[in-house]
Amino acid sequence: MPESKLNVILLRYTPNPEEMVSQAAKLCYSPASVDELKKQVASKDQANFIEKLIDMRHLSPIEHIIFTFGVEGISRACSHQIVRHRLASYSQQSQRYVGQHSKKTGGFDFVVPPSIEKIGKKKWFVEKMKILQEWYDELVEMLGNGGESAFEDARFLLPNAAETKIIITMNARELLHFFRVRCCNRAQWEIRAMAIEMLRLVKKVSPHIFKDAGPGCVNSKCPEGKMTCGKMDEVREKFKKLS
Ligand SMILES: Cc1cc2nc3c(=O)[nH]c(=O)nc-3n(C[C@H](O)[C@H](O)[C@H](O)COP(=O)(O)OP(=O)(O)OC[C@H]3O[C@@H](n4cnc5c(N)ncnc54)[C@H](O)[C@@H]3O)c2cc1C
């Protein structure tokens, strides 16, 4: 039952995403046929057009491009927050089908919050995880020690720290929203770290759509009101440099 670390992989995305967006947007303003538009868009650099589109909030064209991420090394506490975002698709490792018995699979992996390391209590925390593992193993055995019927109820003893894996698909419009709320200093540290990593990856393949992506304060006034972290200049600088 080792400690887990965040790993985010961009598995797939719409090929030539910015060309696709330009084509969809230009179709709104052009009498040309779909085929003509496709050729026009492919033959010309679309960077300025895309940036203008994002600035004027004509955002439906960016719904045509999607990005699929594989994420592992996150806690169930984090995944619970991710799946609250409704305009997305998810496939998550099941605690019902994938047993966590220490003798069979080595037990459950877990995430240690940095705050616990900071106060020097990591050893204490890991000991508690071991106790939960013992209780889980005991309950799996009491429930018949076999398959999903034991795992589905034994998992009630697993902590929010238990590691999970999830595949996430979002379109670019939802991603901009997701980054706005989850890259913010007000978001919980783990989902924030994951969102920043996702942003770093999509910026590489779609630099103009995600040019000013990040928390709300990156390209406007901080939307958090009284709850602001007050570090807007620092945050803007950080997201400008993100690569
Ligand atoms: C800092 C922070 C703290 C939070 N704290 C809590 C908490 O204490 N408790 C809690 O329960 N949740 C909490 N949440 C989760 C939050 O309430 C939302 O569930 C989460 O952000 C996902 O919803 P969303 O509005 O961001 O939009 P998404 O589900 O990502 O959808 C994107 C957008 O589509 C539109 N949309 C989607 N579905 C609907 C709909 N049914 N009706 C109308 N418009 C829709 C909205 O404009 C929405 O913003 C927190 C989130 C953050 C960022």
The ligand as an SDF file (V2000), in Angstrom:
LIG
                    3D

 53 58  0  0  0  0  0  0  0  0999 V2000
  -13.6670   26.7100   -4.3920 C   0  0  0  0  0  0  0  0  0  0  0  0
  -14.8430   25.7610   -4.5260 C   0  0  0  0  0  0  0  0  0  0  0  0
  -15.5210   25.3500   -3.3880 C   0  0  0  0  0  0  0  0  0  0  0  0
  -16.6090   24.4880   -3.4980 C   0  0  0  0  0  0  0  0  0  0  0  0
  -17.2610   24.0880   -2.3530 N   0  0  0  0  0  0  0  0  0  0  0  0
  -18.3220   23.2630   -2.4390 C   0  0  0  0  0  0  0  0  0  0  0  0
  -19.0350   22.8470   -1.2790 C   0  0  0  0  0  0  0  0  0  0  0  0
  -18.6880   23.2130   -0.1670 O   0  0  0  0  0  0  0  0  0  0  0  0
  -20.1010   22.0180   -1.4360 N   0  0  0  0  0  0  0  0  0  0  0  0
  -20.5140   21.6010   -2.6660 C   0  0  0  0  0  0  0  0  0  0  0  0
  -21.5120   20.8570   -2.7540 O   0  0  0  0  0  0  0  0  0  0  0  0
  -19.8670   21.9650   -3.7730 N   0  0  0  0  0  0  0  0  0  0  0  0
  -18.7870   22.7780   -3.7020 C   0  0  0  0  0  0  0  0  0  0  0  0
  -18.1300   23.1460   -4.8440 N   0  0  0  0  0  0  0  0  0  0  0  0
  -18.5530   22.5760   -6.1290 C   0  0  0  0  0  0  0  0  0  0  0  0
  -19.4460   23.5470   -6.9240 C   0  0  0  0  0  0  0  0  0  0  0  0
  -20.6100   23.8710   -6.2150 O   0  0  0  0  0  0  0  0  0  0  0  0
  -19.8480   22.9020   -8.2810 C   0  0  0  0  0  0  0  0  0  0  0  0
  -20.5610   21.7020   -8.0270 O   0  0  0  0  0  0  0  0  0  0  0  0
  -18.6690   22.6070   -9.1360 C   0  0  0  0  0  0  0  0  0  0  0  0
  -17.8610   23.7460   -9.2700 O   0  0  0  0  0  0  0  0  0  0  0  0
  -19.1340   22.1340  -10.5140 C   0  0  0  0  0  0  0  0  0  0  0  0
  -20.1430   22.9260  -11.0330 O   0  0  0  0  0  0  0  0  0  0  0  0
  -19.9290   24.1970  -12.0030 P   0  0  0  0  0  0  0  0  0  0  0  0
  -20.9780   25.2190  -11.8120 O   0  0  0  0  0  0  0  0  0  0  0  0
  -18.5360   24.6550  -11.8400 O   0  0  0  0  0  0  0  0  0  0  0  0
  -20.2210   23.7230  -13.4160 O   0  0  0  0  0  0  0  0  0  0  0  0
  -20.0800   22.4390  -14.4010 P   0  0  0  0  0  0  0  0  0  0  0  0
  -20.8480   21.2950  -13.8580 O   0  0  0  0  0  0  0  0  0  0  0  0
  -18.6360   22.2350  -14.7220 O   0  0  0  0  0  0  0  0  0  0  0  0
  -20.8490   23.0490  -15.6350 O   0  0  0  0  0  0  0  0  0  0  0  0
  -20.3210   24.1980  -16.3450 C   0  0  0  0  0  0  0  0  0  0  0  0
  -21.3530   25.2940  -16.4340 C   0  0  0  0  0  0  0  0  0  0  0  0
  -22.4960   24.8030  -17.1560 O   0  0  0  0  0  0  0  0  0  0  0  0
  -23.6760   25.3660  -16.6110 C   0  0  0  0  0  0  0  0  0  0  0  0
  -24.5110   24.2910  -16.0280 N   0  0  0  0  0  0  0  0  0  0  0  0
  -24.1780   22.9800  -15.8750 C   0  0  0  0  0  0  0  0  0  0  0  0
  -25.1960   22.2900  -15.3540 N   0  0  0  0  0  0  0  0  0  0  0  0
  -26.1860   23.1750  -15.1470 C   0  0  0  0  0  0  0  0  0  0  0  0
  -27.4930   23.0760  -14.6120 C   0  0  0  0  0  0  0  0  0  0  0  0
  -28.0130   21.9320  -14.1570 N   0  0  0  0  0  0  0  0  0  0  0  0
  -28.2380   24.1830  -14.5770 N   0  0  0  0  0  0  0  0  0  0  0  0
  -27.7610   25.3680  -15.0340 C   0  0  0  0  0  0  0  0  0  0  0  0
  -26.5270   25.5500  -15.5250 N   0  0  0  0  0  0  0  0  0  0  0  0
  -25.7430   24.4630  -15.5950 C   0  0  0  0  0  0  0  0  0  0  0  0
  -23.2360   26.3610  -15.5250 C   0  0  0  0  0  0  0  0  0  0  0  0
  -23.0610   27.6320  -16.1190 O   0  0  0  0  0  0  0  0  0  0  0  0
  -21.9020   25.8070  -15.1000 C   0  0  0  0  0  0  0  0  0  0  0  0
  -21.0530   26.7700  -14.4930 O   0  0  0  0  0  0  0  0  0  0  0  0
  -17.0290   24.0120   -4.7750 C   0  0  0  0  0  0  0  0  0  0  0  0
  -16.3430   24.4330   -5.9080 C   0  0  0  0  0  0  0  0  0  0  0  0
  -15.2650   25.2860   -5.8100 C   0  0  0  0  0  0  0  0  0  0  0  0
  -14.5330   25.7090   -7.0690 C   0  0  0  0  0  0  0  0  0  0  0  0
  1  2  1  0
  2  3  1  0
  2 52  2  0
  3  4  2  0
  4  5  1  0
  4 50  1  0
  5  6  2  0
  6  7  1  0
  6 13  1  0
  7  8  2  0
  7  9  1  0
  9 10  1  0
 10 11  2  0
 10 12  1  0
 12 13  2  0
 13 14  1  0
 14 15  1  0
 14 50  1  0
 15 16  1  0
 16 17  1  0
 16 18  1  0
 18 19  1  0
 18 20  1  0
 20 21  1  0
 20 22  1  0
 22 23  1  0
 23 24  1  0
 24 25  2  0
 24 26  1  0
 24 27  1  0
 27 28  1  0
 28 29  2  0
 28 30  1  0
 28 31  1  0
 31 32  1  0
 32 33  1  0
 33 34  1  0
 33 48  1  0
 34 35  1  0
 35 36  1  0
 35 46  1  0
 36 37  1  0
 36 45  1  0
 37 38  2  0
 38 39  1  0
 39 40  1  0
 39 45  2  0
 40 41  1  0
 40 42  2  0
 42 43  1  0
 43 44  2  0
 44 45  1  0
 46 47  1  0
 46 48  1  0
 48 49  1  0
 50 51  2  0
 51 52  1  0
 52 53  1  0
M  END
$$$$
